[in-house]
Amino acid sequence: MDSLRGQGGIQMLLTAEQEAGRIVSAARTAKLARMKQAKDEAEKEMEEYRSRLEEEYQTQVSGTDQEAAAKRLEDETDARIKNLKDSGSKVSKEIVKMLIKYVTTTGA
């Protein structure tokens, strides 16, 4: 009878060991699933953050480019106006002389 009891005890231990193995395996699987989910969420957050930073950078760069282009255009315009005024003031004396000459001379 003790041998049957001993074999029953061993069988119970084997069954308990198998059940513990299944529990540990299920826990590992659940842990791996949680880790994968956390990794996926972290990657998603990183991508969103990266996209937001890239958008802010592009906005800043385009704003700087527009400001630089406007400043450059304004400088070029000012330089052209100055050049035209300088040219006009040089030529205006000659034009006045020519007009006086034509008005004061007679065609006879």
N, CA, C and O atoms as a GROMACS GRO file, in nm:
protein
  432
    1MET      N    1   0.080  -0.117   0.000
    1MET     CA    2   0.000   0.000   0.000
    1MET      C    3   0.086   0.126   0.000
    1MET      O    4   0.054   0.225  -0.064
    2ASP      N    5   0.197   0.118   0.074
    2ASP     CA    6   0.285   0.234   0.076
    2ASP      C    7   0.344   0.259  -0.062
    2ASP      O    8   0.368   0.373  -0.101
    3SER      N    9   0.366   0.150  -0.137
    3SER     CA   10   0.422   0.169  -0.271
    3SER      C   11   0.321   0.235  -0.363
    3SER      O   12   0.358   0.316  -0.448
    4LEU      N   13   0.193   0.202  -0.348
    4LEU     CA   14   0.090   0.269  -0.428
    4LEU      C   15   0.079   0.415  -0.387
    4LEU      O   16   0.061   0.503  -0.471
    5ARG      N   17   0.090   0.439  -0.262
    5ARG     CA   18   0.084   0.576  -0.212
    5ARG      C   19   0.204   0.655  -0.262
    5ARG      O   20   0.191   0.771  -0.301
    6GLY      N   21   0.321   0.593  -0.260
    6GLY     CA   22   0.444   0.656  -0.308
    6GLY      C   23   0.434   0.687  -0.456
    6GLY      O   24   0.475   0.794  -0.501
    7GLN      N   25   0.380   0.592  -0.533
    7GLN     CA   26   0.364   0.614  -0.677
    7GLN      C   27   0.261   0.723  -0.703
    7GLN      O   28   0.277   0.802  -0.796
    8GLY      N   29   0.157   0.728  -0.624
    8GLY     CA   30   0.056   0.833  -0.637
    8GLY      C   31   0.115   0.968  -0.604
    8GLY      O   32   0.081   1.068  -0.667
    9GLY      N   33   0.203   0.973  -0.505
    9GLY     CA   34   0.269   1.098  -0.468
    9GLY      C   35   0.362   1.146  -0.578
    9GLY      O   36   0.371   1.265  -0.608
   10ILE      N   37   0.432   1.048  -0.637
   10ILE     CA   38   0.522   1.084  -0.748
   10ILE      C   39   0.440   1.135  -0.866
   10ILE      O   40   0.476   1.234  -0.929
   11GLN      N   41   0.330   1.067  -0.894
   11GLN     CA   42   0.244   1.110  -1.005
   11GLN      C   43   0.190   1.250  -0.979
   11GLN      O   44   0.183   1.331  -1.071
   12MET      N   45   0.152   1.279  -0.855
   12MET     CA   46   0.103   1.412  -0.821
   12MET      C   47   0.213   1.517  -0.840
   12MET      O   48   0.188   1.627  -0.889
   13LEU      N   49   0.335   1.481  -0.800
   13LEU     CA   50   0.447   1.573  -0.819
   13LEU      C   51   0.474   1.600  -0.967
   13LEU      O   52   0.499   1.713  -1.006
   14LEU      N   53   0.469   1.495  -1.047
   14LEU     CA   54   0.490   1.511  -1.192
   14LEU      C   55   0.381   1.598  -1.254
   14LEU      O   56   0.409   1.684  -1.339
   15THR      N   57   0.258   1.576  -1.211
   15THR     CA   58   0.147   1.656  -1.261
   15THR      C   59   0.163   1.802  -1.219
   15THR      O   60   0.140   1.893  -1.298
   16ALA      N   61   0.203   1.823  -1.093
   16ALA     CA   62   0.224   1.959  -1.044
   16ALA      C   63   0.339   2.027  -1.119
   16ALA      O   64   0.332   2.146  -1.150
   17GLU      N   65   0.445   1.949  -1.148
   17GLU     CA   66   0.559   2.004  -1.222
   17GLU      C   67   0.517   2.044  -1.364
   17GLU      O   68   0.556   2.150  -1.413
   18GLN      N   69   0.438   1.961  -1.429
   18GLN     CA   70   0.389   1.993  -1.563
   18GLN      C   71   0.302   2.117  -1.560
   18GLN      O   72   0.313   2.204  -1.648
   19GLU      N   73   0.215   2.127  -1.462
   19GLU     CA   74   0.128   2.244  -1.448
   19GLU      C   75   0.212   2.370  -1.425
   19GLU      O   76   0.184   2.475  -1.482
   20ALA      N   77   0.314   2.358  -1.340
   20ALA     CA   78   0.402   2.473  -1.314
   20ALA      C   79   0.475   2.513  -1.443
   20ALA      O   80   0.492   2.632  -1.470
   21GLY      N   81   0.516   2.415  -1.521
   21GLY     CA   82   0.581   2.443  -1.650
   21GLY      C   83   0.488   2.518  -1.744
   21GLY      O   84   0.530   2.612  -1.811
   22ARG      N   85   0.362   2.478  -1.749
   22ARG     CA   86   0.263   2.546  -1.834
   22ARG      C   87   0.242   2.690  -1.786
   22ARG      O   88   0.233   2.782  -1.866
   23ILE      N   89   0.234   2.707  -1.653
   23ILE     CA   90   0.215   2.841  -1.597
   23ILE      C   91   0.334   2.930  -1.631
   23ILE      O   92   0.316   3.045  -1.672
   24VAL      N   93   0.456   2.878  -1.616
   24VAL     CA   94   0.577   2.956  -1.647
   24VAL      C   95   0.580   2.988  -1.796
   24VAL      O   96   0.615   3.100  -1.835
   25SER      N   97   0.545   2.891  -1.877
   25SER     CA   98   0.544   2.913  -2.023
   25SER      C   99   0.442   3.021  -2.061
   25SER      O  100   0.470   3.108  -2.144
   26ALA      N  101   0.324   3.015  -2.000
   26ALA     CA  102   0.220   3.115  -2.028
   26ALA      C  103   0.267   3.253  -1.982
   26ALA      O  104   0.241   3.354  -2.048
   27ALA      N  105   0.336   3.258  -1.867
   27ALA     CA  106   0.386   3.386  -1.816
   27ALA      C  107   0.492   3.442  -1.910
   27ALA      O  108   0.493   3.562  -1.938
   28ARG      N  109   0.581   3.357  -1.960
   28ARG     CA  110   0.683   3.403  -2.056
   28ARG      C  111   0.618   3.456  -2.184
   28ARG      O  112   0.657   3.561  -2.236
   29THR      N  113   0.520   3.384  -2.232
   29THR     CA  114   0.451   3.428  -2.354
   29THR      C  115   0.384   3.563  -2.333
   29THR      O  116   0.392   3.652  -2.418
   30ALA      N  117   0.318   3.577  -2.218
   30ALA     CA  118   0.251   3.705  -2.188
   30ALA      C  119   0.354   3.817  -2.173
   30ALA      O  120   0.332   3.929  -2.219
   31LYS      N  121   0.467   3.786  -2.110
   31LYS     CA  122   0.573   3.886  -2.093
   31LYS      C  123   0.627   3.928  -2.229
   31LYS      O  124   0.646   4.048  -2.253
   32LEU      N  125   0.654   3.833  -2.317
   32LEU     CA  126   0.703   3.866  -2.451
   32LEU      C  127   0.602   3.949  -2.529
   32LEU      O  128   0.639   4.042  -2.601
   33ALA      N  129   0.474   3.916  -2.514
   33ALA     CA  130   0.370   3.994  -2.582
   33ALA      C  131   0.366   4.137  -2.530
   33ALA      O  132   0.354   4.231  -2.608
   34ARG      N  133   0.377   4.153  -2.397
   34ARG     CA  134   0.378   4.289  -2.339
   34ARG      C  135   0.501   4.366  -2.385
   34ARG      O  136   0.493   4.485  -2.416
   35MET      N  137   0.616   4.298  -2.390
   35MET     CA  138   0.739   4.364  -2.434
   35MET      C  139   0.727   4.407  -2.580
   35MET      O  140   0.771   4.517  -2.616
   36LYS      N  141   0.669   4.322  -2.665
   36LYS     CA  142   0.652   4.357  -2.806
   36LYS      C  143   0.557   4.476  -2.820
   36LYS      O  144   0.581   4.567  -2.899
   37GLN      N  145   0.448   4.473  -2.742
   37GLN     CA  146   0.352   4.584  -2.746
   37GLN      C  147   0.419   4.713  -2.699
   37GLN      O  148   0.399   4.818  -2.760
   38ALA      N  149   0.498   4.707  -2.592
   38ALA     CA  150   0.568   4.826  -2.542
   38ALA      C  151   0.668   4.877  -2.646
   38ALA      O  152   0.680   4.998  -2.666
   39LYS      N  153   0.737   4.787  -2.712
   39LYS     CA  154   0.833   4.825  -2.816
   39LYS      C  155   0.760   4.894  -2.932
   39LYS      O  156   0.805   4.997  -2.981
   40ASP      N  157   0.649   4.835  -2.975
   40ASP     CA  158   0.572   4.894  -3.085
   40ASP      C  159   0.521   5.034  -3.048
   40ASP      O  160   0.527   5.126  -3.129
   41GLU      N  161   0.472   5.048  -2.925
   41GLU     CA  162   0.422   5.179  -2.881
   41GLU      C  163   0.537   5.280  -2.874
   41GLU      O  164   0.519   5.396  -2.912
   42ALA      N  165   0.654   5.237  -2.826
   42ALA     CA  166   0.770   5.327  -2.818
   42ALA      C  167   0.813   5.370  -2.957
   42ALA      O  168   0.846   5.486  -2.978
   43GLU      N  169   0.814   5.277  -3.052
   43GLU     CA  170   0.852   5.311  -3.190
   43GLU      C  171   0.751   5.409  -3.250
   43GLU      O  172   0.789   5.502  -3.321
   44LYS      N  173   0.623   5.388  -3.222
   44LYS     CA  174   0.520   5.478  -3.272
   44LYS      C  175   0.539   5.619  -3.215
   44LYS      O  176   0.532   5.718  -3.288
   45GLU      N  177   0.563   5.627  -3.083
   45GLU     CA  178   0.586   5.756  -3.020
   45GLU      C  179   0.711   5.824  -3.076
   45GLU      O  180   0.712   5.945  -3.099
   46MET      N  181   0.818   5.744  -3.098
   46MET     CA  182   0.941   5.801  -3.155
   46MET      C  183   0.915   5.857  -3.294
   46MET      O  184   0.962   5.966  -3.328
   47GLU      N  185   0.839   5.784  -3.374
   47GLU     CA  186   0.810   5.829  -3.510
   47GLU      C  187   0.726   5.956  -3.508
   47GLU      O  188   0.750   6.048  -3.587
   48GLU      N  189   0.628   5.962  -3.420
   48GLU     CA  190   0.546   6.083  -3.408
   48GLU      C  191   0.632   6.201  -3.364
   48GLU      O  192   0.618   6.311  -3.418
   49TYR      N  193   0.719   6.178  -3.267
   49TYR     CA  194   0.808   6.284  -3.217
   49TYR      C  195   0.902   6.330  -3.328
   49TYR      O  196   0.923   6.450  -3.347
   50ARG      N  197   0.959   6.233  -3.401
   50ARG     CA  198   1.050   6.265  -3.511
   50ARG      C  199   0.977   6.345  -3.619
   50ARG      O  200   1.032   6.442  -3.672
   51SER      N  201   0.856   6.306  -3.651
   51SER     CA  202   0.778   6.377  -3.752
   51SER      C  203   0.749   6.520  -3.708
   51SER      O  204   0.759   6.614  -3.787
   52ARG      N  205   0.713   6.535  -3.579
   52ARG     CA  206   0.683   6.670  -3.528
   52ARG      C  207   0.808   6.758  -3.532
   52ARG      O  208   0.801   6.874  -3.572
   53LEU      N  209   0.922   6.702  -3.491
   53LEU     CA  210   1.047   6.779  -3.496
   53LEU      C  211   1.085   6.815  -3.639
   53LEU      O  212   1.130   6.926  -3.666
   54GLU      N  213   1.067   6.720  -3.730
   54GLU     CA  214   1.100   6.746  -3.871
   54GLU      C  215   1.010   6.856  -3.927
   54GLU      O  216   1.056   6.944  -4.001
   55GLU      N  217   0.882   6.851  -3.892
   55GLU     CA  218   0.787   6.954  -3.937
   55GLU      C  219   0.826   7.092  -3.882
   55GLU      O  220   0.825   7.191  -3.954
   56GLU      N  221   0.860   7.096  -3.752
   56GLU     CA  222   0.903   7.223  -3.692
   56GLU      C  223   1.030   7.275  -3.759
   56GLU      O  224   1.043   7.394  -3.784
   57TYR      N  225   1.123   7.184  -3.787
   57TYR     CA  226   1.248   7.223  -3.852
   57TYR      C  227   1.220   7.279  -3.992
   57TYR      O  228   1.273   7.384  -4.028
   58GLN      N  229   1.138   7.208  -4.069
   58GLN     CA  230   1.106   7.254  -4.205
   58GLN      C  231   1.037   7.389  -4.201
   58GLN      O  232   1.065   7.475  -4.285
   59THR      N  233   0.948   7.408  -4.105
   59THR     CA  234   0.880   7.537  -4.091
   59THR      C  235   0.981   7.647  -4.060
   59THR      O  236   0.975   7.756  -4.116
   60GLN      N  237   1.072   7.616  -3.970
   60GLN     CA  238   1.174   7.714  -3.931
   60GLN      C  239   1.266   7.744  -4.049
   60GLN      O  240   1.299   7.860  -4.074
   61VAL      N  241   1.309   7.640  -4.120
   61VAL     CA  242   1.399   7.660  -4.233
   61VAL      C  243   1.330   7.738  -4.344
   61VAL      O  244   1.389   7.830  -4.401
   62SER      N  245   1.206   7.703  -4.374
   62SER     CA  246   1.136   7.773  -4.481
   62SER      C  247   1.111   7.918  -4.442
   62SER      O  248   1.118   8.007  -4.527
   63GLY      N  249   1.082   7.943  -4.315
   63GLY     CA  250   1.064   8.080  -4.267
   63GLY      C  251   1.192   8.159  -4.279
   63GLY      O  252   1.190   8.275  -4.320
   64THR      N  253   1.303   8.097  -4.244
   64THR     CA  254   1.434   8.162  -4.254
   64THR      C  255   1.466   8.188  -4.400
   64THR      O  256   1.518   8.295  -4.434
   65ASP      N  257   1.438   8.092  -4.487
   65ASP     CA  258   1.464   8.108  -4.630
   65ASP      C  259   1.381   8.223  -4.686
   65ASP      O  260   1.431   8.303  -4.765
   66GLN      N  261   1.255   8.231  -4.646
   66GLN     CA  262   1.169   8.338  -4.696
   66GLN      C  263   1.218   8.473  -4.647
   66GLN      O  264   1.220   8.571  -4.722
   67GLU      N  265   1.257   8.478  -4.521
   67GLU     CA  266   1.308   8.604  -4.466
   67GLU      C  267   1.437   8.644  -4.537
   67GLU      O  268   1.456   8.762  -4.570
   68ALA      N  269   1.525   8.547  -4.560
   68ALA     CA  270   1.652   8.576  -4.628
   68ALA      C  271   1.627   8.620  -4.771
   68ALA      O  272   1.692   8.713  -4.820
   69ALA      N  273   1.533   8.554  -4.839
   69ALA     CA  274   1.501   8.591  -4.977
   69ALA      C  275   1.441   8.732  -4.983
   69ALA      O  276   1.475   8.810  -5.072
   70ALA      N  277   1.353   8.763  -4.889
   70ALA     CA  278   1.292   8.896  -4.886
   70ALA      C  279   1.399   9.002  -4.858
   70ALA      O  280   1.398   9.108  -4.920
   71LYS      N  281   1.489   8.974  -4.767
   71LYS     CA  282   1.596   9.069  -4.734
   71LYS      C  283   1.688   9.088  -4.855
   71LYS      O  284   1.725   9.200  -4.888
   72ARG      N  285   1.723   8.977  -4.922
   72ARG     CA  286   1.809   8.984  -5.040
   72ARG      C  287   1.741   9.064  -5.151
   72ARG      O  288   1.805   9.148  -5.215
   73LEU      N  289   1.613   9.040  -5.173
   73LEU     CA  290   1.538   9.112  -5.276
   73LEU      C  291   1.531   9.261  -5.243
   73LEU      O  292   1.546   9.346  -5.331
   74GLU      N  293   1.508   9.292  -5.116
   74GLU     CA  294   1.503   9.432  -5.074
   74GLU      C  295   1.639   9.500  -5.096
   74GLU      O  296   1.645   9.614  -5.143
   75ASP      N  297   1.746   9.431  -5.062
   75ASP     CA  298   1.881   9.487  -5.082
   75ASP      C  299   1.910   9.510  -5.230
   75ASP      O  300   1.965   9.613  -5.268
   76GLU      N  301   1.872   9.412  -5.315
   76GLU     CA  302   1.894   9.427  -5.459
   76GLU      C  303   1.814   9.545  -5.514
   76GLU      O  304   1.864   9.622  -5.595
   77THR      N  305   1.690   9.558  -5.469
   77THR     CA  306   1.604   9.668  -5.514
   77THR      C  307   1.664   9.802  -5.474
   77THR      O  308   1.669   9.895  -5.554
   78ASP      N  309   1.708   9.812  -5.349
   78ASP     CA  310   1.771   9.937  -5.303
   78ASP      C  311   1.895   9.969  -5.385
   78ASP      O  312   1.918  10.085  -5.420
   79ALA      N  313   1.975   9.868  -5.415
   79ALA     CA  314   2.097   9.890  -5.494
   79ALA      C  315   2.062   9.938  -5.635
   79ALA      O  316   2.128  10.027  -5.688
   80ARG      N  317   1.960   9.880  -5.696
   80ARG     CA  318   1.919   9.920  -5.832
   80ARG      C  319   1.865  10.064  -5.831
   80ARG      O  320   1.895  10.142  -5.921
   81ILE      N  321   1.786  10.097  -5.730
   81ILE     CA  322   1.732  10.233  -5.721
   81ILE      C  323   1.846  10.332  -5.707
   81ILE      O  324   1.846  10.436  -5.772
   82LYS      N  325   1.942  10.301  -5.622
   82LYS     CA  326   2.058  10.389  -5.604
   82LYS      C  327   2.135  10.404  -5.734
   82LYS      O  328   2.175  10.514  -5.771
   83ASN      N  329   2.155  10.294  -5.803
   83ASN     CA  330   2.226  10.297  -5.931
   83ASN      C  331   2.151  10.383  -6.033
   83ASN      O  332   2.214  10.462  -6.104
   84LEU      N  333   2.019  10.368  -6.041
   84LEU     CA  334   1.940  10.449  -6.135
   84LEU      C  335   1.945  10.597  -6.098
   84LEU      O  336   1.954  10.682  -6.187
   85LYS      N  337   1.939  10.628  -5.970
   85LYS     CA  338   1.947  10.767  -5.929
   85LYS      C  339   2.083  10.826  -5.965
   85LYS      O  340   2.092  10.939  -6.014
   86ASP      N  341   2.189  10.749  -5.939
   86ASP     CA  342   2.323  10.797  -5.974
   86ASP      C  343   2.336  10.819  -6.124
   86ASP      O  344   2.389  10.922  -6.168
   87SER      N  345   2.288  10.724  -6.203
   87SER     CA  346   2.294  10.738  -6.349
   87SER      C  347   2.209  10.856  -6.395
   87SER      O  348   2.250  10.933  -6.482
   88GLY      N  349   2.092  10.869  -6.336
   88GLY     CA  350   2.003  10.980  -6.373
   88GLY      C  351   2.064  11.114  -6.340
   88GLY      O  352   2.052  11.208  -6.420
   89SER      N  353   2.129  11.127  -6.227
   89SER     CA  354   2.189  11.256  -6.191
   89SER      C  355   2.308  11.289  -6.281
   89SER      O  356   2.332  11.407  -6.307
   90LYS      N  357   2.381  11.190  -6.328
   90LYS     CA  358   2.493  11.214  -6.420
   90LYS      C  359   2.442  11.258  -6.557
   90LYS      O  360   2.495  11.350  -6.618
   91VAL      N  361   2.339  11.191  -6.605
   91VAL     CA  362   2.287  11.217  -6.738
   91VAL      C  363   2.200  11.343  -6.740
   91VAL      O  364   2.192  11.410  -6.843
   92SER      N  365   2.136  11.375  -6.630
   92SER     CA  366   2.042  11.487  -6.630
   92SER      C  367   2.111  11.619  -6.666
   92SER      O  368   2.049  11.704  -6.731
   93LYS      N  369   2.234  11.640  -6.625
   93LYS     CA  370   2.306  11.762  -6.660
   93LYS      C  371   2.328  11.771  -6.812
   93LYS      O  372   2.312  11.877  -6.872
   94GLU      N  373   2.363  11.660  -6.870
   94GLU     CA  374   2.386  11.658  -7.016
   94GLU      C  375   2.254  11.679  -7.091
   94GLU      O  376   2.251  11.748  -7.193
   95ILE      N  377   2.146  11.620  -7.040
   95ILE     CA  378   2.017  11.636  -7.105
   95ILE      C  379   1.971  11.781  -7.098
   95ILE      O  380   1.919  11.835  -7.196
   96VAL      N  381   1.989  11.844  -6.984
   96VAL     CA  382   1.951  11.984  -6.969
   96VAL      C  383   2.030  12.070  -7.068
   96VAL      O  384   1.973  12.157  -7.133
   97LYS      N  385   2.160  12.046  -7.081
   97LYS     CA  386   2.243  12.121  -7.176
   97LYS      C  387   2.193  12.100  -7.318
   97LYS      O  388   2.183  12.196  -7.395
   98MET      N  389   2.162  11.975  -7.352
   98MET     CA  390   2.116  11.945  -7.487
   98MET      C  391   1.982  12.013  -7.514
   98MET      O  392   1.962  12.069  -7.622
   99LEU      N  393   1.891  12.009  -7.418
   99LEU     CA  394   1.761  12.074  -7.437
   99LEU      C  395   1.777  12.226  -7.453
   99LEU      O  396   1.711  12.286  -7.538
  100ILE      N  397   1.861  12.286  -7.373
  100ILE     CA  398   1.885  12.430  -7.384
  100ILE      C  399   1.942  12.464  -7.521
  100ILE      O  400   1.904  12.563  -7.584
  101LYS      N  401   2.034  12.379  -7.567
  101LYS     CA  402   2.097  12.401  -7.697
  101LYS      C  403   1.992  12.396  -7.809
  101LYS      O  404   1.991  12.482  -7.897
  102TYR      N  405   1.904  12.295  -7.805
  102TYR     CA  406   1.805  12.281  -7.910
  102TYR      C  407   1.698  12.391  -7.904
  102TYR      O  408   1.646  12.436  -8.007
  103VAL      N  409   1.667  12.433  -7.783
  103VAL     CA  410   1.564  12.536  -7.769
  103VAL      C  411   1.620  12.671  -7.812
  103VAL      O  412   1.548  12.750  -7.872
  104THR      N  413   1.743  12.698  -7.782
  104THR     CA  414   1.799  12.829  -7.810
  104THR      C  415   1.853  12.842  -7.952
  104THR      O  416   1.869  12.954  -7.999
  105THR      N  417   1.880  12.735  -8.019
  105THR     CA  418   1.929  12.748  -8.157
  105THR      C  419   1.812  12.750  -8.252
  105THR      O  420   1.709  12.687  -8.228
  106THR      N  421   1.830  12.821  -8.358
  106THR     CA  422   1.725  12.832  -8.458
  106THR      C  423   1.759  12.740  -8.574
  106THR      O  424   1.875  12.716  -8.606
  107GLY      N  425   1.660  12.694  -8.632
  107GLY     CA  426   1.676  12.601  -8.742
  107GLY      C  427   1.706  12.670  -8.874
  107GLY      O  428   1.700  12.602  -8.976
  108ALA      N  429   1.737  12.798  -8.881
  108ALA     CA  430   1.758  12.869  -9.005
  108ALA      C  431   1.892  12.856  -9.057
  108ALA      O  432   1.923  12.912  -9.162
   0.00000   0.00000   0.00000
